[in-house]
Amino acid sequence: MTDAHITLAYSRDSGIVAIAGGEQYRWAHTALEESGFRRGEAGVYCLAADDPDASRTTVAGLIRCAERHRTSVSTSSRRFIGDAARDIARLLPGQWKAQVEVYSHPMWQGDLVPWLWDSGELGRAVQSCRIPYAATLTDTSGTTLLLVERPGQQLGYLVGAFVPEFLGEGYGDRHAPASIVLPPFPGRAAKAITERYLPAYDRAVHARRTTAVADALDRIRTEHDTWAAMVASGRYSDATPLAIDALGAATDQFLDDAWREFLTVLVHAPALLDRRGPTDTHRPEDTDALARLAGALGDAETVREELIAGTPLSRPERNTRTWSAIEAWITHGEPFLRQARAAVPHQRPALAVSAPPRPLPPGRPAPCR
C-alpha cells in the first residue's frame, strides 16, 4: 500500500463515501477535495450518488487526480461501516448512538489500546493489524462498544468495548470481557450483542468493581495493622524508637492514606450494594451488616462533599468522621464481599421479538426456498 490511500464504499444514506489513510493521508485529502468529494462527519468524504453517470465521471476523475498526488484508490466490497453500525444500533434494546471513527494515520489506532477493554480477538487486532476506520455504539448508560471489520475476512465484524470511565484504563485487565465475532446481518448481530456480549460485559464490570473494593480494603487493613503494631511497640517498622511527637503525626498520616484508599470504595461500593440481596448466599444475617455499610457510605459521602465544597473541618473532626466510616467497612467488609460475589448484575432489556411474517395472500404461490 502506498503512503496515501483512499478506500471507496457505498452508503445507503450518504452515497459514495471515501476514507483516506496512510502516513501521508493529507495527499489523499487533497485528491478528494480537488475531485469534488465533500468532507463530512468524522473525516469521511462523501459524493452524492443521485446521478450514476455523474458519479462514475467523478470517481474516474478521482482516480486520475489521486495518481498525481501519489495516492492509491481501492473499492471496498463491504457495506459502509457507518450504515452497518446504525442498523445494529436501531435494533439493540434501549437507546444507542452510532458514530464512525477514522484512524487515517496508522499511529492513531494506537490511541485505542489503553482504553480498549478486551481479552479477545479485537484487542489483538488493534495492536497488530491495520484498522483505518471503525464505529462506536454508545448507550445512555455510558457503555461504549467498538465495531470493526474483522481483519483478513471478507465478511463479519468484531465487537468489543471501551473500559468504563469509572474503571480507569482497561489494557491488560484480567477481568476484561472477550470480544465476539458478529455476522454481517444486523438482526443476528444485534442478537449476539444483546444475548452474548453485553451480559459478559456487565459481569466483567461487576467483577472489576468487586475486586477494586476488596483490594482497597486489603490495603487499608495492611496499613492499619502496621500502624497498630507501631503504636503497641512504640517503634517504627525498622525498630527505631518513636520520637516524642511522632505518634500523632503517624496517626494523621495513616488516616490520610486510609481515606485516599477508601475513596475507591466510595466509587464502586454503591453500585454493588444496589445489586445484592441478603438471601443471595442464604445468609440473611448479612442484612444488618449491609445496612451498616450503606449508612457508613452515606456518612463518608457527606464528608467528601463537604471537603470538595471547601467546608472547614478541623483535623480531629475529619479524622473521627472518616475513620468511623472506614472502620465499619473493615469490620463488615467480608459479608459485603460475600454478597457482592454472589450477586448477579442487573439485566438489560431483552431484544425485541421480531413480528412473525405476514401470510401470503390467498392464491399466491409461496416462494421457493
Number of C-alpha atoms within 10 A of each C-alpha: 9 14 16 23 26 28 16 21 19 21 20 13 12 16 16 20 24 30 25 30 28 22 14 17 20 19 21 30 27 16 24 27 14 14 20 15 22 17 17 13 11 13 17 19 22 23 22 16 18 10 8 10 9 12 16 12 11 16 19 13 16 22 19 15 19 24 13 12 16 15 27 20 22 12 11 13 11 15 14 21 22 23 20 21 25 19 17 22 22 16 19 22 16 14 13 22 15 23 19 21 20 19 21 24 20 15 13 12 20 14 11 16 18 14 16 25 30 27 19 17 17 28 22 12 15 18 13 10 14 15 22 21 21 18 22 23 23 18 16 10 9 11 17 20 22 24 28 23 23 19 17 7 8 12 15 16 21 20 27 29 27 21 24 16 11 10 14 10 16 21 18 14 14 12 19 25 23 19 24 18 21 22 15 16 14 20 16 14 23 23 19 18 23 19 13 12 21 19 17 17 23 18 18 19 19 23 18 18 23 21 17 18 23 19 15 18 22 15 15 24 17 13 16 19 12 14 19 13 14 20 15 8 12 17 16 18 13 7 10 9 13 16 10 8 8 14 17 10 10 16 17 15 13 17 22 16 15 23 20 13 19 23 17 19 22 17 16 19 23 14 15 21 18 13 16 21 19 19 14 15 16 10 13 12 11 19 15 13 20 21 12 15 26 19 14 22 22 15 15 22 17 14 18 17 11 13 13 9 9 9 11 10 12 9 9 9 11 16 16 12 15 22 19 14 23 25 17 17 24 15 12 16 19 15 20 24 18 17 23 26 16 15 22 16 19 13 9 13 10 12 17 10 6 7 6 6 6 6 7 10 8 6 6 7 8 9 6 4 3
